[in-house]
Amino acid sequence: MFVGIGYVVILLSTLGGFVLAGGHLAALLQPIELMMIAGAAGGSFVVANGGPALKATIKVFPQVFKGSPYNKAFYMELFAMLYEILAKVRKEGLMSIENDVDNPESSPVFTKYPSISKDHHVVEFICDYLRLMVGGNLNAFEIENLMDVEIETHHHEGEIPVAAVKTIADGMPAFGIVAAVMGVVHTMESVGIPPAELGLLIAHALVGTFLGILLSYGFVGPLGTILEHRLNDGTRVFQTIKVTILASLNGYAPQVAVEFGRKALSSHDRPSFKELEDHVKQAKNR
């Protein structure tokens, strides 16, 4: 929603200001200039990125038009689920969660929290490290190092579409100049025509520069920033799970372990201690 609102504000500000200054919108309708800029940007994107990068960018692109799934409600459910799992471990032993981590899709614990269970990356991350706990062959320090490596790898993979979109945005002003130069070349080869027509050709050429800059900083660049925010949101989820599980491995009670995780959140996503405590109690009774 905010993406659409922002685009509307950009268009109203730029085009509205142009009209108020006495300009004519028809002069800005240059589909050929737009085709040159978009085509060159798309071609450079294909050249710079191989198949995996293309697929990754296409896959995450719909996320820019949606809100982040990792909000306060998501974290409340995540902490409630982690608390239930860790409490089961503390009460019945590590082997009691073996079936849960091996078959999370049929686990009564995981299926109890649909907002978590539908995110297979989160479920896989949790199950992998709970499985290592069940195996009992790694200490907390070794598991922490392994978590850090996996989180870093996940973050680097997520940076591929972010870098791809931002690179396109950075190149669009230059492609706008290319389109403008092509328009100037066409104008110069048309010398001898009436001045009114010559001025019109120059105006059309300058639209290329305008479109390149506007598309870069007003439309494509912000999409790269949104993807970067989404990536950071996803990384924060893994960091939160990491802190919670490690606190449990170091001997803290489940209610203290989830408090460690709560402290890892940003202020706008972090529930209060009382909110989380009440939610965990309600979840246990469901």
GUTI-278544 format. One record per residue (C-alpha): y negated, x negated, z; residue in one letter. Coordinates in steps of 0.02 Angstrom, whole numbers, always signed. Layout:
N
v|u|w|residu
Y|X|Z|a
...
END
This chain:
286
v|u|w|residu
+0|+0|+0|m
-122|-137|+49|f
-87|-230|-114|v
-140|-77|-215|g
-294|-50|-106|i
-344|-231|-126|g
-324|-225|-315|y
-431|-68|-325|v
-568|-151|-222|v
-564|-304|-335|i
-579|-200|-493|l
-715|-88|-423|l
-814|-237|-362|s
-805|-341|-521|t
-808|-205|-653|l
-927|-95|-553|g
-1048|-239|-531|g
-1038|-277|-717|f
-1080|-97|-760|v
-1222|-89|-634|l
-1295|-246|-712|a
-1300|-155|-879|g
-1139|-218|-955|g
-1021|-117|-1062|h
-838|-107|-1009|l
-782|-98|-1190|a
-834|-279|-1210|a
-704|-330|-1081|l
-559|-242|-1168|l
-485|-391|-1257|q
-296|-368|-1267|p
-273|-523|-1375|i
-358|-634|-1246|e
-250|-556|-1111|l
-93|-582|-1216|m
-135|-767|-1239|m
-163|-795|-1052|i
-12|-696|-993|a
+101|-769|-1127|g
+51|-948|-1090|a
+71|-920|-902|a
+242|-840|-926|g
+298|-979|-1042|g
+244|-1115|-921|s
+337|-1025|-782|f
+498|-1026|-883|v
+475|-1211|-927|v
+440|-1263|-747|a
+578|-1162|-665|n
+763|-1157|-705|g
+881|-1010|-691|g
+901|-1009|-500|p
+712|-1014|-474|a
+685|-874|-599|l
+816|-766|-515|k
+748|-804|-342|a
+571|-758|-393|t
+624|-595|-477|i
+731|-551|-326|k
+592|-572|-196|v
+449|-504|-300|f
+472|-322|-245|p
+439|-380|-66|q
+254|-401|-103|v
+234|-213|-119|f
+323|-176|+45|k
+280|-208|+225|g
+374|-344|+318|s
+539|-277|+387|p
+524|-399|+532|y
+409|-299|+644|n
+405|-258|+829|k
+536|-119|+812|a
+654|-239|+722|f
+640|-368|+861|y
+669|-236|+995|m
+834|-193|+910|e
+877|-376|+885|l
+852|-417|+1069|f
+949|-264|+1124|a
+1096|-316|+1014|m
+1091|-498|+1071|l
+1082|-441|+1252|y
+1234|-330|+1229|e
+1334|-470|+1147|i
+1285|-601|+1276|l
+1318|-481|+1420|a
+1492|-448|+1350|k
+1523|-635|+1341|v
+1464|-660|+1520|r
+1570|-517|+1585|k
+1729|-532|+1481|e
+1725|-710|+1413|g
+1691|-785|+1241|l
+1855|-725|+1167|m
+1799|-544|+1193|s
+1677|-557|+1045|i
+1799|-638|+924|e
+1832|-476|+829|n
+1646|-434|+828|d
+1593|-597|+745|v
+1741|-601|+624|d
+1714|-420|+566|n
+1532|-373|+602|p
+1537|-231|+476|e
+1665|-139|+586|s
+1604|-203|+754|s
+1547|-66|+873|p
+1410|-183|+933|v
+1336|-229|+763|f
+1353|-55|+688|t
+1258|+15|+836|k
+1101|-70|+768|y
+1084|-23|+583|p
+916|-109|+557|s
+1001|-273|+603|i
+1172|-247|+525|s
+1097|-210|+352|k
+1014|-382|+349|d
+1162|-489|+300|h
+1067|-654|+321|h
+1028|-615|+502|v
+1204|-552|+539|v
+1282|-704|+457|e
+1170|-822|+555|f
+1213|-738|+721|i
+1399|-729|+685|c
+1413|-909|+626|d
+1345|-979|+789|y
+1433|-856|+901|l
+1592|-909|+812|r
+1553|-1091|+853|l
+1528|-1039|+1034|m
+1698|-954|+1033|v
+1778|-1111|+960|g
+1705|-1210|+1104|g
+1706|-1378|+1013|n
+1517|-1404|+1003|l
+1391|-1423|+1143|n
+1218|-1343|+1148|a
+1132|-1498|+1079|f
+1247|-1508|+928|e
+1229|-1322|+891|i
+1039|-1336|+905|e
+1037|-1477|+776|n
+1147|-1377|+659|l
+1034|-1225|+678|m
+881|-1330|+637|d
+963|-1395|+479|v
+1011|-1220|+421|e
+839|-1147|+460|i
+754|-1289|+367|e
+868|-1265|+217|t
+835|-1078|+215|h
+648|-1109|+224|h
+651|-1234|+80|h
+748|-1111|-28|e
+621|-976|+12|g
+479|-1090|-40|e
+541|-1097|-220|i
+473|-926|-277|p
+316|-953|-171|v
+278|-1117|-261|a
+320|-1040|-430|a
+197|-895|-409|v
+60|-1006|-340|k
+82|-1127|-485|t
+59|-985|-609|i
-99|-932|-518|a
-167|-1109|-520|d
-140|-1123|-707|g
-217|-958|-759|m
-400|-1016|-757|p
-350|-1158|-874|a
-260|-1037|-989|f
-416|-929|-984|g
-515|-1079|-1045|i
-387|-1106|-1183|v
-410|-927|-1239|a
-599|-947|-1231|a
-592|-1108|-1334|v
-485|-1021|-1464|m
-617|-884|-1470|g
-755|-1014|-1492|v
-657|-1095|-1633|v
-644|-927|-1718|h
-831|-900|-1691|t
-877|-1070|-1764|m
-774|-1038|-1920|e
-867|-874|-1940|s
-1040|-953|-1949|v
-1142|-863|-2082|g
-1106|-687|-2024|i
-1250|-582|-1954|p
-1312|-638|-1781|p
-1258|-475|-1700|a
-1078|-501|-1754|e
-1085|-684|-1705|l
-1144|-638|-1530|g
-1003|-513|-1515|l
-874|-649|-1557|l
-948|-765|-1425|i
-941|-625|-1296|a
-759|-593|-1338|h
-720|-778|-1318|a
-801|-786|-1146|l
-694|-641|-1087|v
-545|-760|-1089|g
-622|-868|-954|t
-665|-714|-852|f
-489|-643|-864|l
-406|-808|-821|g
-508|-832|-662|i
-495|-649|-609|l
-307|-640|-634|l
-282|-804|-542|s
-384|-777|-385|y
-387|-589|-381|g
-210|-538|-430|f
-76|-673|-445|v
-135|-796|-310|g
-131|-665|-170|p
+48|-620|-218|l
+100|-799|-183|g
+16|-789|-14|t
+108|-628|+28|i
+275|-708|-18|l
+232|-854|+95|e
+198|-735|+239|h
+364|-647|+208|r
+453|-816|+209|l
+374|-864|+374|n
+422|-695|+447|d
+603|-723|+398|g
+605|-899|+469|t
+534|-835|+633|r
+683|-717|+650|v
+804|-862|+641|f
+700|-963|+764|q
+703|-817|+885|t
+892|-799|+873|i
+910|-986|+895|k
+807|-989|+1055|v
+903|-841|+1127|t
+1077|-908|+1091|i
+1034|-1083|+1153|l
+966|-1011|+1315|a
+1132|-923|+1340|s
+1228|-1083|+1300|l
+1126|-1174|+1431|n
+1186|-1051|+1563|g
+1045|-924|+1574|y
+1086|-742|+1606|a
+1072|-623|+1455|p
+911|-542|+1518|q
+833|-715|+1537|v
+899|-774|+1368|a
+816|-629|+1275|v
+656|-669|+1370|e
+663|-844|+1295|f
+676|-763|+1124|g
+534|-642|+1160|r
+420|-788|+1198|k
+454|-861|+1026|a
+371|-713|+938|l
+193|-694|+875|s
+81|-587|+985|s
+75|-441|+862|h
+266|-430|+855|d
+304|-470|+1035|r
+351|-324|+1149|p
+299|-332|+1329|s
+427|-378|+1461|f
+433|-198|+1522|k
+449|-127|+1345|e
+595|-240|+1306|l
+681|-208|+1472|e
+670|-19|+1450|d
+730|-29|+1270|h
+880|-136|+1317|v
+929|-12|+1453|k
+917|+134|+1331|q
+1019|+40|+1200|a
+1158|+5|+1326|k
+1175|+191|+1359|n
+1183|+244|+1177|r
END
